[in-house]
């Protein structure tokens, strides 16, 4: 075993050097604390990212609202110019009439009539915050597959139109969820999720309760207390689809 050799005491020059560094370190630490305090301004620095994100969301929401207003104005101008062109050109008038005939099936006009309102909701929280026996956190929230199962069943029942959270569904609509937040037409929605459909209420109910996917969801409803309700409505109103349709291909008209 190598014998331990006592470490000699520091030389006076070494001690003098360390003594000179102490004020420098103290000054640097003071500057760091002062900078941190100035930046935080009495708040928690760890929450800074959350505050900045919230501010960014508010700013983007204002930008989106302004762009939506501008879009409505441009759409009105486009419709006016199209009507003018149709009054002078028979081909344009025929194309416009053909397009108008497809607006109903495309979801571009508002609808009213008999229908149903279907509500899906997360399981209510227990007073002590515990989960039902055998449940995981994912078991007590509504998922994308649950909403999609209901929408598919409603379409299969021959519904004339469907909306989620007041947003009219069209052929290009996609139901997506991140956690228990629904993403639809560029907007986010939190539960309860409301699906509104115009069609024969009896046919819609029958299709809902015969769909294997909906049946799987109903098992979770019974086991974990998820919310599910179907209400018939004598006068249901669906808005028109007002989000721009994405065009992948276009060709210029002759002339």
C-alpha positions, -999 to 999 in steps of 0.1 A, spaced: 0 0 0 13 34 -9 19 54 22 0 86 27 21 117 24 9 148 44 0 177 21 21 207 29 4 238 41 -2 264 14 25 289 8 19 325 18 18 335 -19 -10 309 -26 -30 322 3 -25 358 -9 -38 348 -44 -69 331 -30 -75 361 -8 -75 384 -38 -100 361 -57 -126 362 -29 -138 397 -36 -139 390 -73 -161 359 -68 -184 378 -44 -188 406 -69 -196 382 -97 -222 364 -75 -238 398 -66 -240 408 -102 -257 374 -110 -283 378 -83 -290 414 -93 -295 404 -129 -318 375 -119 -338 398 -97 -341 424 -125 -352 398 -150 -377 381 -127 -391 414 -113 -406 395 -84 -419 366 -104 -408 330 -107 -382 326 -135 -393 290 -141 -427 303 -151 -413 326 -177 -418 302 -206 -455 297 -197 -461 335 -195 -443 340 -229 -463 312 -245 -496 326 -232 -487 361 -246 -477 345 -279 -511 326 -281 -530 359 -274 -510 377 -301 -516 349 -327 -553 348 -318 -556 385 -326 -538 380 -359 -561 351 -368 -592 371 -360 -580 399 -383 -572 375 -411 -606 359 -407 -623 393 -411 -601 400 -442 -611 366 -456 -648 374 -452 -643 406 -471 -624 389 -499 -650 362 -502 -677 388 -505 -657 406 -533 -651 372 -551 -688 364 -550 -698 398 -563 -672 396 -592 -684 360 -600 -720 372 -602 -710 400 -625 -691 376 -648 -720 352 -648 -744 380 -660 -722 385 -691 -709 350 -699 -732 320 -703 -704 295 -696 -696 312 -663 -734 312 -654 -737 275 -662 -706 266 -641 -719 288 -612 -753 271 -614 -737 236 -613 -716 246 -583 -746 260 -565 -763 226 -570 -735 209 -551 -733 233 -522 -757 213 -501 -738 180 -503 -705 199 -498 -717 215 -466 -715 250 -479 -750 261 -470 -767 261 -436 -792 234 -427 -822 231 -403 -844 202 -395 -850 172 -371 -819 157 -357 -799 148 -326 -773 163 -302 -747 138 -289 -725 148 -260 -693 130 -250 -675 140 -218 -646 130 -195 -655 111 -164 -661 135 -134 -633 138 -109 -637 121 -76 -635 142 -45 -603 125 -34 -588 127 -69 -586 89 -72 -594 69 -103 -621 41 -106 -608 7 -98 -585 -7 -125 -586 26 -144 -556 44 -159 -556 82 -165 -563 76 -203 -594 55 -194 -613 84 -180 -610 109 -209 -626 111 -243 -603 101 -271 -602 108 -309 -614 73 -316 -645 79 -295 -655 110 -313 -647 95 -347 -668 64 -339 -698 85 -332 -693 107 -363 -689 76 -385 -721 61 -371 -741 93 -377 -729 95 -413 -737 58 -417 -773 65 -405 -777 88 -435 -774 122 -418 -778 152 -440 -752 172 -421 -730 169 -391 -712 194 -369 -688 192 -340 -687 220 -315 -707 241 -340 -681 234 -368 -697 220 -399 -679 188 -411 -671 183 -448 -653 157 -468 -619 171 -459 -626 175 -422 -603 155 -399 -610 147 -363 -578 148 -342 -571 149 -305 -540 157 -285 -547 143 -251 -583 153 -244 -581 184 -266 -599 183 -299 -582 198 -330 -607 208 -357 -604 233 -386 -574 249 -370 -591 255 -336 -589 237 -303 -618 225 -282 -620 210 -247 -646 185 -235 -675 181 -233 -676 175 -271 -710 180 -288 -718 164 -321 -749 177 -338 -766 160 -368 -796 165 -389 -813 133 -399 -838 107 -388 -833 105 -349 -845 68 -348 -821 58 -375 -792 76 -359 -799 60 -325 -801 26 -341 -768 30 -359 -750 44 -328 -760 14 -307 -752 -12 -334 -717 2 -343 -689 -20 -329 -667 10 -323 -694 29 -304 -702 -2 -284 -665 -4 -273 -668 32 -262 -700 25 -243 -683 -2 -224 -658 24 -211 -688 47 -203 -703 19 -181 -670 10 -165 -654 44 -159 -682 68 -158 -675 87 -190 -703 110 -202 -725 100 -231 -760 114 -240 -781 114 -271 -809 140 -272 -835 143 -301 -842 178 -314 -872 188 -334 -854 219 -347 -817 215 -353 -796 241 -370 -762 235 -386 -740 264 -399 -724 263 -433 -688 253 -436 -670 287 -436 -633 276 -436 -615 279 -470 -614 247 -490 -579 237 -499 -573 235 -536 -546 211 -547 -551 215 -585 -566 242 -607 -567 249 -644 -573 282 -661 -607 286 -679 -606 289 -717 -603 325 -728 
